[in-house]
Amino acid sequence: MQGRGLQRVERAVAALREAGHKLTATATRGSGSAAGIARDCIREGADLILVAGGDGAINEVLNGMIHEAVPLGILPAGTGNVLATELGLSGPMEDIARRVGEWTPTRLCAGLLTSDI
């Protein structure tokens, strides 16, 4: 992430810290790295994984934590943000980050969809 997107993430991280949340911000290292980062964070004791990204980034992170009991939070930063929109997460990322402490986890069903016929 770079430019305005990076600035939005930095403002969201600052808002989370100002609200008293302890966090470690980690950037992905390319396509496919988000799953491993999520697994590492959970192994290190994270009680919430926040993704600043779009549907693709969310998918990658979920693949790394699918069998874990740790909640996933979304800070919409993608192009479509379909899942975030369906969950009612809209507006500036910084404002959404300020409300993290007010969130109530919602269970979603996970599935596997392939193009095999």
C-alpha positions as CSV (number, residue, x, y, z in Angstrom):
1,M,0.0,0.0,0.0
2,Q,1.3,3.4,-0.8
3,G,0.2,7.1,-1.2
4,R,-3.2,8.0,0.1
5,G,-4.0,4.4,1.0
6,L,-1.0,4.2,3.3
7,Q,-1.9,7.5,4.8
8,R,-5.4,6.3,5.6
9,V,-4.0,3.2,7.3
10,E,-1.6,5.3,9.3
11,R,-4.5,7.5,10.5
12,A,-6.5,4.5,11.4
13,V,-3.6,3.0,13.4
14,A,-3.2,6.3,15.2
15,A,-6.9,6.4,16.0
16,L,-6.7,2.9,17.4
17,R,-3.7,3.8,19.6
18,E,-5.4,7.0,20.7
19,A,-8.4,4.9,21.8
20,G,-6.1,2.8,24.0
21,H,-5.8,-0.3,21.8
22,K,-2.5,-2.1,21.9
23,L,-1.6,-3.2,18.4
24,T,1.1,-4.4,16.0
25,A,0.7,-3.2,12.5
26,T,2.2,-5.5,9.9
27,A,2.3,-5.0,6.1
28,T,1.9,-7.9,3.8
29,R,5.0,-9.0,1.8
30,G,3.2,-9.7,-1.4
31,S,0.3,-11.8,-2.6
32,G,-0.4,-14.8,-0.3
33,S,1.5,-13.5,2.7
34,A,-1.5,-12.3,4.7
35,A,-2.5,-15.9,5.8
36,G,0.9,-16.5,7.4
37,I,0.9,-13.1,9.1
38,A,-2.5,-13.9,10.6
39,R,-1.3,-17.3,11.8
40,D,1.8,-15.7,13.4
41,C,-0.3,-13.0,15.1
42,I,-2.6,-15.6,16.6
43,R,0.3,-17.8,17.7
44,E,1.7,-14.7,19.5
45,G,-1.6,-14.2,21.4
46,A,-3.6,-11.7,19.3
47,D,-7.2,-11.5,20.5
48,L,-8.4,-9.7,17.3
49,I,-7.0,-9.6,13.8
50,L,-7.8,-6.4,11.9
51,V,-7.5,-6.3,8.1
52,A,-7.0,-2.9,6.3
53,G,-7.8,-4.1,2.8
54,G,-10.5,-5.3,0.5
55,D,-12.2,-8.5,-0.2
56,G,-9.0,-10.2,-1.5
57,A,-7.0,-9.3,1.6
58,I,-9.8,-10.5,3.8
59,N,-9.9,-13.8,1.9
60,E,-6.2,-14.3,2.4
61,V,-6.3,-13.5,6.1
62,L,-9.3,-15.8,6.6
63,N,-7.4,-18.6,5.0
64,G,-4.8,-18.3,7.7
65,M,-7.2,-18.3,10.6
66,I,-10.2,-20.3,9.5
67,H,-10.1,-22.8,12.4
68,E,-9.3,-20.3,15.0
69,A,-11.6,-18.6,17.6
70,V,-10.0,-15.2,17.1
71,P,-12.4,-12.5,15.7
72,L,-11.6,-10.7,12.4
73,G,-12.2,-7.0,12.1
74,I,-12.3,-5.1,8.8
75,L,-11.0,-1.6,8.0
76,P,-12.2,-1.3,4.4
77,A,-9.4,-0.2,2.0
78,G,-10.2,-2.1,-1.1
79,T,-11.9,-1.3,-4.4
80,G,-15.3,-3.0,-3.9
81,N,-15.3,-3.7,-0.2
82,V,-18.3,-6.0,-0.7
83,L,-18.1,-7.8,2.7
84,A,-17.4,-4.6,4.6
85,T,-20.4,-3.0,3.0
86,E,-22.7,-6.0,3.7
87,L,-21.5,-5.8,7.4
88,G,-22.4,-2.1,7.5
89,L,-18.8,-0.8,7.6
90,S,-18.7,2.4,5.6
91,G,-17.2,5.8,5.9
92,P,-13.6,6.9,6.5
93,M,-11.3,4.1,7.8
94,E,-10.2,6.3,10.6
95,D,-13.8,6.7,11.9
96,I,-14.4,2.9,11.6
97,A,-11.2,2.3,13.6
98,R,-12.4,4.6,16.4
99,R,-15.5,2.3,16.8
100,V,-13.6,-1.0,17.1
101,G,-14.1,-1.1,20.9
102,E,-17.9,-0.9,20.3
103,W,-18.0,-3.9,17.9
104,T,-19.9,-7.0,18.7
105,P,-18.6,-10.2,16.9
106,T,-20.9,-11.7,14.3
107,R,-20.5,-15.3,13.3
108,L,-20.3,-15.9,9.6
109,C,-20.3,-19.3,7.9
110,A,-17.2,-20.2,5.9
111,G,-17.3,-22.3,2.8
112,L,-15.2,-23.5,-0.1
113,L,-16.2,-22.7,-3.6
114,T,-14.3,-24.1,-6.5
115,S,-14.8,-23.9,-10.3
116,D,-14.5,-27.7,-10.6
117,I,-17.6,-29.3,-12.2
